[in-house]
Amino acid sequence: MRRPRPELAAAALVAAFALVAGWNAYKYPSGGGYDARQHREYADLLIHHGELPGPETRSEYYTPPVFYALAGAATVLGEQVHSGDPHKLAQVLNWLVLVATAGVVWL
């Protein structure tokens, strides 16, 4: 009996992860998470006002701003193409980052 190759198992896991996370990004409302409001505020403050939140804001102020800048840019684009839920594109961006991370871990 031939044993399955570990590469195939890893590829199947990454594909399943991408599928489940993609479905979640598509179906789950962008404001549905317990701390979604704080993440949205961080991205909006950064992209619309050029400011970082401080510790007095009860926000995710301790998190580095790179992802929030990208999420804010995706939200600005989302305001143009998906006015009903402009933060949805930031969710899609998060999915891309998750899949890329899974790919790096796989390698």
C-alpha positions as CSV (number, residue, x, y, z in Angstrom):
1,M,0.0,0.0,0.0
2,R,1.3,3.4,-1.0
3,R,1.6,6.1,1.7
4,P,0.3,9.6,1.0
5,R,3.0,12.2,0.6
6,P,3.2,14.8,3.3
7,E,3.2,17.5,0.6
8,L,-0.3,16.5,-0.5
9,A,-1.5,16.5,3.0
10,A,-0.1,20.0,3.6
11,A,-1.6,21.2,0.3
12,A,-5.0,19.8,1.3
13,L,-4.9,21.4,4.7
14,V,-4.0,24.8,3.2
15,A,-6.7,24.5,0.6
16,A,-9.3,23.5,3.3
17,F,-8.1,26.4,5.4
18,A,-8.4,28.8,2.5
19,L,-11.9,27.6,1.6
20,V,-13.2,27.9,5.2
21,A,-11.6,31.3,5.8
22,G,-12.8,32.5,2.4
23,W,-16.4,31.4,3.1
24,N,-16.2,33.2,6.4
25,A,-14.9,36.4,4.9
26,Y,-17.7,36.2,2.3
27,K,-20.6,35.4,4.6
28,Y,-19.7,36.8,8.1
29,P,-20.7,40.4,8.6
30,S,-17.6,42.7,8.8
31,G,-18.8,44.1,12.1
32,G,-19.7,40.8,13.7
33,G,-16.5,40.2,15.8
34,Y,-16.3,41.1,19.5
35,D,-13.6,43.7,18.8
36,A,-14.5,44.7,15.3
37,R,-15.5,48.2,16.3
38,Q,-12.0,48.9,17.7
39,H,-10.3,47.5,14.6
40,R,-12.6,49.6,12.4
41,E,-11.9,52.7,14.4
42,Y,-8.2,52.2,14.2
43,A,-8.2,51.8,10.4
44,D,-10.6,54.7,9.9
45,L,-8.6,57.0,12.2
46,L,-5.4,56.1,10.5
47,I,-6.6,56.4,6.9
48,H,-9.1,59.3,7.2
49,H,-7.3,61.4,9.8
50,G,-3.6,60.3,9.6
51,E,-3.6,59.6,13.3
52,L,-2.7,56.6,15.5
53,P,-5.0,55.8,18.4
54,G,-3.7,56.3,21.9
55,P,-4.1,54.2,25.0
56,E,-7.0,56.5,26.2
57,T,-9.2,55.4,23.2
58,R,-9.8,51.8,24.4
59,S,-8.6,50.7,21.0
60,E,-6.1,48.3,19.5
61,Y,-3.5,51.1,19.9
62,Y,-0.7,48.7,20.8
63,T,-0.9,47.0,17.4
64,P,1.5,48.0,14.7
65,P,-0.2,50.2,12.0
66,V,0.8,48.4,8.8
67,F,-2.2,46.1,8.5
68,Y,-4.6,48.9,9.6
69,A,-3.2,51.2,6.9
70,L,-3.9,48.5,4.3
71,A,-7.3,47.7,5.8
72,G,-8.1,51.4,5.8
73,A,-7.1,51.7,2.1
74,A,-9.3,48.7,1.3
75,T,-12.1,50.3,3.2
76,V,-11.7,53.5,1.2
77,L,-11.9,51.4,-1.9
78,G,-14.9,49.6,-0.4
79,E,-16.7,53.0,0.1
80,Q,-16.6,53.4,-3.7
81,V,-17.6,49.8,-4.7
82,H,-19.6,48.4,-1.8
83,S,-21.3,51.2,0.1
84,G,-23.5,48.8,2.0
85,D,-20.5,47.4,3.9
86,P,-17.2,49.1,2.9
87,H,-15.3,47.2,5.5
88,K,-16.0,44.0,3.7
89,L,-12.9,44.5,1.4
90,A,-10.8,44.7,4.6
91,Q,-12.1,41.3,5.5
92,V,-11.1,40.0,2.0
93,L,-7.7,41.5,2.6
94,N,-7.5,39.7,5.9
95,W,-8.3,36.5,4.1
96,L,-5.5,37.1,1.6
97,V,-3.1,37.6,4.5
98,L,-4.3,34.4,6.2
99,V,-3.8,32.4,3.0
100,A,-0.4,33.9,2.4
101,T,0.6,33.1,6.0
102,A,-0.6,29.5,5.6
103,G,1.5,29.3,2.4
104,V,4.6,30.5,4.1
105,V,4.1,28.1,7.0
106,W,3.6,25.3,4.4
107,L,6.9,26.2,2.7
